[in-house]
Amino acid sequence: DWPGAYSARAKGIKAAQEVIGLTRRAGLLSRMLEVKQAMIDVVYSAKNMMLTRQMTDTIASMCAISRKAMEGGEITRLDMNMMEIVRIGMEEELRTAVADFDDKVAALTVLNNGRDCSALVERLTDYPDEMILPLESYQRQITENDPMIQAGRKQMKTDENMVRASQMMSYPGVSVGYTYENEGDERWHGVTFGLTLPIFSNRHATSKSRLTAMQNRLKAETALNEATVMIENDRRKALDLYSNYTKYDKVINGDDNIALLRKAYRAGQMTCIEYLTEVKFFLEARRTFLQTEYLYHLALARLNRYSMTF
């Protein structure tokens, strides 16, 4: 073939090999994010289980107090039955929370190739210490660290070289050879030289290469645009979740509301039904806080995925 065709093909093949490596890296990055999110799931489930256990213990303690109060005629049997019903419900919620925690640990174990990861789970007491970066940082990370975006750019290099090689295949081809003829008593040795003019044979191949290059370029541009829009949306959601998280944090974690309610109930400042209603309200508020905190850290994990090291 025309000499330049070999060089163009070699460059195209090298770029194609780099595309394969980047695609594998993208798969590894995706799996790492999956593992990180699974660990965040474990943290959230453990926090929810701990909260449910604390509430179950609190209600059980209040049941014992209420039983004595009923025996002393301070509350009615109806009040006592209401307290017992809540206690039974909390015990069921605790069993559900424990089962959910076991499921999350099992999911993490699967990602760990089935190997026991109880030592890791014991260390998963809180979420990663991360923060929301400026939008410009995430946009820069997409272009510099996203393996699929990099693979798209490498694919365009592959296509450029393959189009160049296909074009050069349309140039004259040269053949040089050795010939030997044996006819009777005569022996003849010689050198042959040939010139091939592939005027029509490669026309469609070049057109196909150009079309493939155009399609891959459009795919790369679309992937970059989609990644940019996605990270902008993820950051916006993370900011909203952080705002709600901090609002809940000031109210939920400022005072021990359940302890205050318990004191008020034991002092006779509220009825049994009032106590149970208020406890349920603060329990649901605490769970909403935990869920908001959990969703916020999931969003952070997605945002900061390009910062993970291999």
C-alpha positions in Angstrom: 0.0 0.0 0.0 0.9 3.7 -0.2 3.6 4.2 2.5 1.6 6.7 4.6 -1.3 4.2 5.0 0.7 2.0 7.3 1.6 4.8 9.7 -2.0 6.1 9.8 -3.3 2.6 10.5 -0.7 2.1 13.3 -1.8 5.4 15.0 -5.4 4.4 14.6 -4.8 1.0 16.2 -2.9 2.5 19.1 -5.7 5.0 19.8 -8.2 2.2 19.6 -6.2 0.2 22.2 -6.3 3.3 24.5 -10.1 3.5 24.0 -10.4 -0.1 25.3 -8.2 0.8 28.4 -10.4 3.9 29.1 -13.6 1.9 28.7 -12.3 -0.6 31.3 -11.3 2.3 33.6 -14.9 3.7 33.2 -16.2 0.3 34.3 -13.9 0.2 37.3 -14.9 3.7 38.3 -18.6 2.8 38.0 -18.0 -0.3 40.3 -16.1 1.8 42.8 -19.0 4.3 43.0 -21.4 1.3 43.4 -19.3 0.1 46.4 -19.1 3.5 47.9 -22.9 3.9 47.6 -23.4 0.5 49.2 -21.2 1.5 52.2 -23.3 4.7 52.5 -26.4 2.4 52.5 -24.9 0.5 55.4 -24.3 3.7 57.4 -27.8 4.9 56.8 -29.4 1.6 57.7 -27.2 1.4 60.9 -28.3 4.9 61.9 -32.0 4.0 61.3 -31.6 0.8 63.2 -30.0 2.6 66.2 -32.7 5.2 66.2 -35.4 2.6 66.1 -33.7 0.6 68.9 -33.5 3.7 71.1 -37.1 4.5 70.5 -38.1 0.9 71.3 -36.1 1.0 74.6 -37.7 4.3 75.4 -41.3 3.1 74.8 -40.5 -0.1 76.8 -39.3 2.0 79.7 -42.4 4.2 79.5 -44.6 1.1 79.5 -43.0 0.0 82.8 -43.6 3.4 84.3 -47.2 3.5 82.9 -47.9 0.1 84.4 -47.0 1.3 87.8 -49.1 4.4 87.2 -52.1 2.3 86.3 -51.7 0.2 89.4 -51.7 3.4 91.4 -54.8 4.6 89.6 -53.0 7.5 87.9 -53.8 6.3 84.4 -56.6 4.1 82.9 -56.3 0.6 81.4 -57.1 2.2 78.1 -54.0 4.4 78.3 -52.0 1.4 79.3 -53.3 -0.6 76.3 -52.4 2.3 73.9 -48.8 2.3 75.3 -48.6 -1.5 74.9 -49.8 -1.3 71.3 -47.1 1.3 70.5 -44.5 -0.8 72.2 -45.5 -3.9 70.0 -45.4 -1.7 66.9 -41.9 -0.4 67.8 -40.6 -3.9 68.3 -41.9 -4.8 64.8 -40.2 -1.7 63.4 -37.0 -2.7 65.1 -37.1 -6.2 63.5 -37.7 -4.6 60.1 -34.8 -2.2 60.7 -32.5 -5.0 61.7 -33.5 -7.0 58.6 -32.8 -4.0 56.4 -29.4 -3.6 57.9 -28.6 -7.3 57.3 -29.7 -6.8 53.7 -27.4 -3.9 53.2 -24.5 -5.8 54.6 -25.3 -8.7 52.4 -25.3 -6.4 49.3 -21.9 -5.1 50.3 -20.6 -8.6 50.8 -21.7 -9.5 47.3 -19.7 -6.6 45.9 -16.8 -7.9 48.0 -16.8 -11.1 46.0 -18.7 -12.9 48.7 -15.9 -12.4 51.2 -16.8 -11.5 54.8 -16.7 -7.7 55.3 -17.8 -7.5 59.0 -14.6 -5.7 60.0 -15.3 -3.0 57.4 -18.9 -2.7 58.5 -17.8 -2.1 62.1 -15.8 0.9 60.9 -18.7 2.3 58.9 -20.0 4.5 61.7 -20.5 7.7 59.7 -20.5 9.1 56.2 -17.4 10.3 54.3 -16.2 13.8 55.1 -16.9 15.5 51.7 -18.1 18.8 50.5 -19.7 20.4 47.5 -17.2 21.9 45.2 -17.7 24.9 42.8 -19.4 24.0 39.5 -16.3 24.9 37.6 -14.4 22.2 39.4 -16.9 19.5 38.4 -17.0 20.7 34.8 -13.2 20.5 34.7 -13.2 17.1 36.2 -15.6 15.8 33.5 -13.2 16.8 30.7 -10.0 15.8 32.5 -11.1 12.7 34.5 -14.2 11.1 33.0 -12.9 8.0 31.2 -15.8 7.8 28.8 -15.3 11.4 27.7 -11.6 10.7 27.2 -12.5 7.5 25.3 -14.7 9.6 23.0 -11.8 11.9 22.2 -9.5 8.9 21.6 -12.1 7.4 19.4 -12.1 10.5 17.3 -8.3 10.2 16.9 -8.8 6.6 15.8 -11.4 7.6 13.3 -9.2 10.5 11.9 -6.3 8.1 11.3 -8.5 5.4 9.8 -10.0 7.9 7.4 -6.5 9.0 6.5 -5.5 5.4 6.0 -8.5 4.7 3.9 -7.8 7.7 1.7 -4.2 6.6 1.2 -5.5 3.2 0.2 -6.9 5.0 -2.8 -3.4 6.0 -3.8 -1.4 3.7 -6.1 -0.1 0.5 -4.6 3.4 -0.8 -5.4 4.5 -4.4 -5.7 8.0 -5.6 -6.1 8.9 -9.3 -6.5 11.2 -12.0 -7.8 10.3 -14.4 -10.6 11.8 -17.6 -11.8 11.0 -19.5 -14.9 12.1 -22.9 -16.0 11.3 -23.9 -19.6 13.3 -26.9 -20.8 17.0 -26.1 -20.7 16.5 -22.5 -20.1 16.4 -20.9 -16.6 15.4 -17.3 -16.1 15.6 -15.2 -13.0 14.2 -11.7 -12.7 12.7 -8.9 -10.7 9.1 -7.8 -11.1 7.6 -4.3 -10.5 3.9 -3.5 -10.4 1.7 -0.5 -9.9 -1.9 -0.8 -8.8 -4.4 2.0 -9.4 -7.4 1.4 -7.0 -9.5 4.1 -8.6 -12.9 2.6 -7.6 -12.2 -0.3 -5.2 -11.7 1.9 -2.1 -14.2 4.7 -2.7 -17.0 3.2 -0.6 -14.6 2.3 2.2 -13.4 5.9 2.6 -17.0 7.1 2.6 -17.9 4.6 5.3 -14.9 5.6 7.4 -15.9 9.3 7.1 -19.5 8.5 8.1 -18.3 6.4 11.1 -16.0 9.3 12.2 -18.9 11.7 12.0 -21.2 9.5 14.0 -18.6 9.0 16.7 -17.8 12.7 16.9 -21.5 13.4 17.4 -21.7 10.7 20.1 -18.7 12.2 21.9 -20.1 15.7 21.8 -23.5 14.4 23.1 -21.8 12.4 25.9 -20.0 15.6 27.0 -23.1 17.7 27.0 -25.1 15.0 28.8 -22.4 14.6 31.5 -22.2 18.4 32.0 -26.0 18.8 32.3 -26.1 15.8 34.7 -23.5 17.1 37.0 -25.1 20.5 37.1 -28.4 18.8 38.1 -26.7 16.6 40.7 -25.0 19.6 42.2 -28.2 21.6 42.4 -30.0 18.6 44.1 -27.1 18.2 46.5 -27.3 21.9 47.5 -31.1 21.6 48.1 -30.6 18.5 50.2 -27.8 20.2 52.2 -30.0 23.2 52.9 -32.8 20.9 54.2 -30.3 18.8 56.1 -28.8 21.8 58.0 -32.3 23.1 58.8 -33.3 19.8 60.4 -30.0 19.4 62.1 -30.4 22.6 64.1 -33.8 21.5 65.4 -33.5 17.8 65.7 -30.0 17.6 67.2 -30.2 20.8 69.3 -32.1 19.3 72.3 -33.1 15.8 73.3 -36.8 16.2 72.5 -37.7 12.6 73.6 -36.0 13.1 77.0 -38.0 16.4 77.4 -41.2 14.6 76.6 -40.4 11.8 79.0 -39.9 14.3 81.8 -43.1 16.1 81.0 -45.1 12.8 81.0 -43.6 11.6 84.2 -44.4 15.0 85.8 -48.0 14.6 84.8 -47.8 17.6 82.4 -49.2 15.6 79.5 -51.6 12.7 79.0 -50.6 9.3 77.6 -52.1 10.1 74.2 -50.4 13.5 74.1 -47.1 11.8 75.0 -47.5 9.1 72.3 -48.5 11.7 69.7 -45.5 13.9 70.4 -43.1 11.0 70.4 -44.4 9.8 67.1 -44.0 13.3 65.7 -40.4 13.6 66.7 -39.6 10.1 65.7 -40.8 10.8 62.1 -39.0 14.1 62.1 -35.8 12.3 63.1 -36.3 9.7 60.4 -36.8 12.4 57.8 -33.6 14.0 59.0 -31.7 10.7 58.6 -33.2 10.2 55.1 -32.3 13.7 54.0 -28.7 13.2 55.4 -28.5 9.9 53.5 -29.7 11.3 50.2 -27.3 14.2 50.5 -24.3 11.9 50.9 -25.5 9.8 48.0 -25.6 12.9 45.9 -22.1 13.9 47.1 -20.8 10.5 46.2 -22.0 10.9 42.6 -20.7 14.4 42.4 -17.2 13.5 43.7 -16.9 10.2 41.8 -14.1 11.6 39.7 -12.0 12.3 42.8 -11.9 8.5 43.7 -8.4 7.0 43.2 -7.7 3.5 41.9 
